Amino acid sequence: MTPGSRPDGGARAADAFRESAAMLEEMAKVCSADVARAAALIVESLKAGGTLITCGNGGSAADSQHIAAELGGKFYRVRPGVPAIALTVNSSMLTAIGNDFGYDEVFSRQLEGIGRQGDVLLAITTSGNSANVLKAAECARVKGMKVVGLTGRAGGRLRPLCDLHLAVPSDDTPRVQEGHIAIGHLLCELVESALFPDPGRD
């Protein structure tokens, strides 16, 4: 590359795809068993009348909504809806709590009202240190909920608050987020398959 020239976009795209592929290959080795355990925990809760409640910020908020939508609607199969709620979708609630109590409380305050013993909180934060996600996890534990955490490699302060911690083996935020939605899709597939077995597919 000559001085002052732009990097080749195609080459960077190819490198990024290879980075993602390598990370997913590592996840297949180190995360698969825990993903299956997390799905089983969620299935146990749902069969007992529980709800999956998700939360996160930014890209993690989008992932939390995506996962709740796949379960509430459908993933592969046309079947009854699954009780799944994202704490990120009610803008009036978020702004009211943020204004009156502070942004750190926007998820935990909602959980105080709707969380029940036996529910599962899926807490998503790439760093593992998002204050509002940590408070949600703390609230969930007080209420007798189970906590499944999705983070990057280090896990941050969320790790010890989790009943089950799923760490994407990367420190790069875009790669971690790609790993999170891959895990999210697998959770949806495994939960759906367990709750609604389809002889035509299984």
C-alpha positions as CSV (number, residue, x, y, z in Angstrom):
1,M,0.0,0.0,0.0
2,T,1.4,3.4,-0.9
3,P,1.5,6.2,1.7
4,G,-1.8,7.9,1.9
5,S,-3.7,5.3,0.0
6,R,-7.0,3.8,1.4
7,P,-7.0,0.2,2.6
8,D,-8.7,-2.2,0.2
9,G,-12.3,-2.7,1.4
10,G,-12.6,-6.1,-0.1
11,A,-9.5,-7.3,1.6
12,R,-10.7,-6.0,4.9
13,A,-14.1,-7.7,4.4
14,A,-12.4,-11.0,3.7
15,D,-10.3,-10.7,6.8
16,A,-13.3,-9.9,8.9
17,F,-15.2,-12.9,7.6
18,R,-12.2,-15.1,8.4
19,E,-12.0,-13.6,11.9
20,S,-15.7,-14.4,12.4
21,A,-15.3,-17.9,11.1
22,A,-12.3,-18.6,13.3
23,M,-14.2,-17.3,16.4
24,L,-17.3,-19.4,15.6
25,E,-15.1,-22.5,15.2
26,E,-13.6,-21.8,18.6
27,M,-17.2,-21.3,20.0
28,A,-18.1,-24.7,18.6
29,K,-15.4,-26.2,20.9
30,V,-15.8,-24.1,24.1
31,C,-19.5,-22.9,24.1
32,S,-21.6,-25.7,22.7
33,A,-22.2,-27.6,26.0
34,D,-23.1,-24.4,27.9
35,V,-25.5,-23.3,25.1
36,A,-27.3,-26.6,25.5
37,R,-27.4,-26.1,29.3
38,A,-28.8,-22.6,28.9
39,A,-31.5,-23.9,26.5
40,A,-32.4,-26.6,29.0
41,L,-32.7,-24.1,31.8
42,I,-35.0,-21.9,29.7
43,V,-37.1,-24.9,28.7
44,E,-37.5,-25.9,32.3
45,S,-38.6,-22.4,33.3
46,L,-41.1,-22.2,30.4
47,K,-42.6,-25.6,31.1
48,A,-43.2,-24.5,34.7
49,G,-45.0,-21.4,33.5
50,G,-42.1,-19.0,33.6
51,T,-41.1,-16.2,31.2
52,L,-37.8,-15.5,29.4
53,I,-36.9,-11.8,30.0
54,T,-34.1,-10.2,28.1
55,C,-32.1,-7.0,28.3
56,G,-29.0,-5.2,27.0
57,N,-27.9,-1.8,25.6
58,G,-27.3,-0.7,22.0
59,G,-26.4,-3.7,19.9
60,S,-27.2,-6.0,22.9
61,A,-30.6,-4.3,23.1
62,A,-31.2,-5.3,19.5
63,D,-30.1,-8.8,20.2
64,S,-32.4,-9.0,23.3
65,Q,-35.4,-7.9,21.2
66,H,-34.4,-10.2,18.3
67,I,-34.3,-13.3,20.6
68,A,-37.6,-12.4,22.3
69,A,-39.2,-11.9,18.9
70,E,-38.0,-15.2,17.5
71,L,-39.5,-17.0,20.5
72,G,-42.7,-15.0,20.7
73,G,-43.3,-15.4,17.0
74,K,-41.6,-18.3,15.4
75,F,-38.1,-19.6,14.6
76,Y,-38.4,-22.6,12.3
77,R,-41.8,-23.8,13.3
78,V,-45.4,-22.5,13.3
79,R,-46.4,-23.1,16.9
80,P,-47.9,-21.3,19.9
81,G,-46.1,-18.3,21.1
82,V,-43.5,-18.6,23.9
83,P,-43.6,-16.0,26.7
84,A,-40.5,-13.9,26.1
85,I,-40.2,-10.2,26.9
86,A,-37.4,-7.7,26.1
87,L,-37.1,-4.9,28.7
88,T,-35.8,-2.5,26.0
89,V,-39.0,-1.9,24.0
90,N,-41.2,0.4,26.0
91,S,-39.8,3.9,25.4
92,S,-42.1,5.6,27.9
93,M,-41.1,3.1,30.6
94,L,-37.4,3.5,29.9
95,T,-37.5,7.3,29.8
96,A,-39.7,7.6,32.9
97,I,-37.5,5.3,34.9
98,G,-34.3,6.9,33.5
99,N,-35.6,10.4,34.4
100,D,-37.0,9.6,37.9
101,F,-34.4,7.0,39.1
102,G,-31.5,7.1,36.7
103,Y,-30.5,5.0,33.7
104,D,-28.9,2.4,35.9
105,E,-32.4,1.4,37.1
106,V,-34.2,1.1,33.7
107,F,-34.1,-2.7,33.7
108,S,-34.1,-3.6,37.4
109,R,-37.1,-1.4,38.1
110,Q,-39.1,-3.2,35.4
111,L,-38.1,-6.6,36.8
112,E,-39.3,-5.5,40.3
113,G,-42.7,-5.3,38.7
114,I,-42.9,-8.2,36.3
115,G,-40.2,-10.7,37.3
116,R,-41.2,-13.8,39.2
117,Q,-39.5,-16.7,40.9
118,G,-38.6,-19.3,38.3
119,D,-38.4,-16.8,35.4
120,V,-35.1,-16.6,33.4
121,L,-33.2,-13.3,32.8
122,L,-31.0,-13.3,29.6
123,A,-28.6,-10.5,30.4
124,I,-26.5,-9.4,27.4
125,T,-23.4,-7.1,27.7
126,T,-20.3,-7.4,25.6
127,S,-18.1,-6.0,28.5
128,G,-20.0,-7.7,31.3
129,N,-19.9,-4.4,33.1
130,S,-23.0,-2.5,32.0
131,A,-24.4,-1.0,35.2
132,N,-28.1,-1.4,34.3
133,V,-27.6,-5.0,33.2
134,L,-25.7,-5.7,36.5
135,K,-28.6,-4.2,38.5
136,A,-31.1,-6.3,36.5
137,A,-29.1,-9.5,37.3
138,E,-28.9,-8.5,41.0
139,C,-32.7,-7.9,41.1
140,A,-33.3,-11.2,39.3
141,R,-31.3,-13.1,41.9
142,V,-33.2,-11.5,44.7
143,K,-36.5,-12.5,43.1
144,G,-35.4,-16.1,42.7
145,M,-35.0,-15.9,38.9
146,K,-32.2,-17.7,37.0
147,V,-29.7,-15.5,35.2
148,V,-28.0,-16.5,31.9
149,G,-25.3,-14.0,30.9
150,L,-23.9,-13.4,27.5
151,T,-20.6,-11.5,27.5
152,G,-17.2,-11.3,25.8
153,R,-14.2,-13.3,26.9
154,A,-13.5,-11.6,30.2
155,G,-17.1,-11.7,31.6
156,G,-16.7,-8.6,33.7
157,R,-18.7,-8.2,36.9
158,L,-21.7,-10.0,35.4
159,R,-20.0,-13.4,35.6
160,P,-20.4,-14.1,39.3
161,L,-24.1,-13.0,39.1
162,C,-24.9,-15.7,36.6
163,D,-26.3,-19.2,37.1
164,L,-24.9,-19.9,33.6
165,H,-22.4,-17.7,31.9
166,L,-21.8,-17.8,28.1
167,A,-18.6,-16.0,27.1
168,V,-17.8,-15.4,23.5
169,P,-14.0,-16.1,23.1
170,S,-13.2,-12.6,21.8
171,D,-12.4,-9.1,23.1
172,D,-13.4,-7.4,19.9
173,T,-16.9,-5.9,20.3
174,P,-18.2,-6.6,16.7
175,R,-17.0,-10.2,16.9
176,V,-18.6,-10.6,20.4
177,Q,-21.9,-9.3,19.1
178,E,-21.8,-11.7,16.2
179,G,-21.2,-14.5,18.6
180,H,-24.1,-13.4,20.8
181,I,-26.6,-13.5,18.0
182,A,-25.3,-16.9,16.9
183,I,-25.9,-18.1,20.5
184,G,-29.3,-16.4,20.5
185,H,-30.4,-18.3,17.4
186,L,-29.2,-21.6,18.8
187,L,-31.1,-20.9,22.0
188,C,-34.3,-20.2,20.0
189,E,-33.8,-23.4,17.9
190,L,-33.1,-25.6,20.9
191,V,-35.9,-24.2,23.0
192,E,-38.4,-24.4,20.2
193,S,-37.4,-27.9,19.3
194,A,-37.7,-29.0,23.0
195,L,-41.1,-27.4,23.5
196,F,-42.7,-28.2,20.2
197,P,-41.1,-31.4,18.8
198,D,-41.9,-31.9,15.1
199,P,-41.6,-35.4,13.8
200,G,-41.1,-33.9,10.3
201,R,-37.9,-32.2,11.3
202,D,-36.5,-34.2,14.3
